[in-house]
Amino acid sequence: MLTYVVRRILAVFPVMGVVVLFVFVLIRIAPGDPAAIIAGDYASPQAIETIRVALGLDQPLHVQLRVYVTNVLRGDLGRSLHSKLPVRTLIAQRLEPTVALTLSTLALAVTLAVPLGILAAWKAGTWVDRAVMVFAVAGFSIPVFWLGFLMIYGFAVTLDVLPVQGYVSYREDVGAFARHLVLPTLTLGLVYMALLTRITRASMLEVLGADYIRTAQAKGQGSRRILFGHALKNASVPIVTTIGVGLTLLISGVVITESVFALPGLGRLTVDAVLQRDYSIIQGVTLLSSAVYVLVNLVVDLCYLLLDPRIRY
Amino acid sequence: MRNVRMRWMGGLVAVVAGALLPGATPAAAQTVRGVLHAEVKHLDPHWTTANITQQHSYMIYETLFSLDSKGVPRPQMVDTYRVSPDKLTHTFTLRNGLKWHDGKPVRAADAVASIKRWAVKDAAGQKLIARTASLEVVDDKTFVLKLKEPYGLVLRALAKEYSYVPFILPERHAIQNPANAFEGEKIGSGPFVFSEKDWVPGVKTVYLRNKDYVPRSEPPDYYAGGRHAKVERVEWIVIPDPSTAVAALQKGEVDFLQSPHIDQWPILKKDPNVTMRKVDVQQMQIHPNHLVPPFDNIKARQALVHMVDQRDYLRAIAGDQENWTVCWAYLGCGQWLETDAGAEPYRQPDLAKARQLLQDAGYKGEKIVVMAPSDIATINAASLTTAALLRKIGVNVDLQVMDWGTLTSRRPIKDPPSKNPAGWHIFHTTSNGVALSDPWGHANISTRCAEAWFGWPCSPRATKALDDLGNTAPGSPEFKKLLVEYHSALMENIPYVPVGEFNSNSAWRKDRLEYTSTAPYVLFWNMTRK
């Protein structure tokens, strides 16, 4: 087990090495010129070329790659081509809102979606099941940006009970922190809840049809014990997998919610960097995302051991 | 165990209560929060032409001269200015009380180093330096500019208000290589101080009132006159979504929107707490590549002009007629250089003539690449309109949709698309009214062949007329004659096709702000918080 964990952690490094190489090459062969964007629309071609040379973008690809890899190995992710601030600082500034939104969304979704999925499976075929499924389909179908604007119009502009936009750190004001997270969490949470509800229901339905559940029922065990003692534990492997995948998707995919509510998170940082061809930031965020992805998958794999004793590594 | 549970419950209740209770009133009643048209990413005004960087620089830096509302350069950092009778020696003396934000005095050496750095990049600066014999410091407050020949645009160049603005930086920053952004603290001598510790690119930029700033005594007029910082703190907030920005203004979370999206204008016009005002115009332009067939032939460029019905474009870009103006003046309608000399043959669209001219230019159905940036709504609308009109006159259009970043990386390519798949025939862009009123410094309209802007228009006639215009006293009969000659030369060569002007509006909370400036940039000095 320990060997497995160490092996998986060590595997992070070659994975990230490949990610570095791919991202570095892909963003440079994609069309787009940071020097032209920095120089602005009224700059002459000569001024653009001067900036390109100053940034070292006129150097051959292998020279730029060597410089970048050397810096990364020293723990230096470089500086933004635009603001000149260290990429590490920019990521650190944006990490907290994304993590806060991800965790609050995850907490909301797991707290509500898993019980709803269990309920739907237990009451399969009844109006309860159908109501839960209508909710799940609706959650999946409503566009996030539309729901976000609806929330803003309803709760912020009309009822005036929550802020329209922005983020306040919990270190400054816990109340304002919570207030600013409510609408984005509800907006993003609905989609994720829909996904998790459907997975939980499907997984529970499969387990509830198994022989050992029938045996438990024949032995006269109560519903609660059958549901939570036998069925849920065996149905939880796909649920945990979905939670894990969802966590990584939330971290890397909250950009629409962040844009609608003007949350200064990593999603917006990444999209802005792509539009501005800020190579250093794109590379830095991608490195971070891939590391998170690998580590979350490792944690999910380890959770399987706790949930299903038959699994061995 | 019960105590632990109670503590958890208590914490949860606190968070929920915090979430439901209304937020604390902002401590800063003297804070103005604005949403500008873009986020501040670059802090060196001599490094980029980005409007947002120049607006940031207006907060913290100053220029030697500033334009007033009539377009006349007025002294700003300068106290006295003298010109020798032969008009070759210009002597500048800085006014008293100018200090950098670190408390040190502003010196003539700072001004000289800044002018030299700015002139490396800026077209107007390059023209000034090309005519300069020497630029020397006399003492801490005085410097002298000696010209090789008289030049009528010295003050106008030093008062330039867009693109690369000749802001005065501390000498230690100004002597750094202008090819890269300068290193060091961002300190200026202007009415606001940049709060570097509060700066989060893409999120927020903060300025504090400069308590040591001594404004000029003249009344404010456009960029000129006294700059009185009347609020303690200015925050520029980034709200990427236009609908969210409008909701934030309506709810009072922000006080000012520099460029609300045109779709939101009806909502803002109805709001009794909001004022919306036209602050500038944008001229939409079709830029053909003059180096590749068929647009290397003047007849093909004339075909483009005959094809255009400006009203089609302007409706697609800006909707209601109250938001736009048909305008054939390259240098802007309502601007100090307005003329449409030479535009007469093009006023009425004529598709049959456009088709004939294209054939006369040797066009035989080759693919014409039109680059359309889908992330900029106005330019995209114009690109789609051009593609539709080109098809109407029998052109085989290859409409290539991309983002603006890709377009800017492709437009320097001179090769035809037949040789280089990244080559192009047509792209669109805009210029604001301020840029249009300065043809000497505005790169888009250059006709200097290989040295011109993307598209590389080449008109020795227009170039000479513009140079002559720069050496002539503005307003004189000779100036007016040369202006007509210059515009006629432009209409003859067609460096690009102007397709009319549409408004740029700003909106702010009238119950919170008193704001009277008519400048295109938002000027946070002389702005009062009610």
Interface residues (C-beta under 8 A of the other chain):
Chain A: P31 G32 D33 A36 I37 I38 A39 G40 D41 Y42 A43 S44 P45 Q46 A47 I48 T50 I51 V53 A54 L55 S80 H82 S83 K84 L85 L90 Q93 R94 F149 I152 Y153 A156 V157 D160 V161 L162 P163 V164 Q165 G166 D173 V174 G175 A176 F177 A178 R179 L181 V182 S259 V260 F261 A262 P264 R268 L269 D272 L275 Q276 R277
Chain B: A14 V15 V16 A17 G18 A19 L20 L21 P22 G23 A24 E39 K41 H42 L43 W47 T48 T49 A50 N51 T53 K121 A123 Y162 S163 Y164 N177 P178 A179 N180 A181 V200 P201 G202 V203 K204 I237 V238 I239 P240 D241 S243 T244 A247 A248 Q250 K251 E253 D375 M402 D403 W404 G405 T406 T408 S409 R410 R411 P412 A422 T429 S431 A435 H442 A443 N444 S446 E451 W453 F454
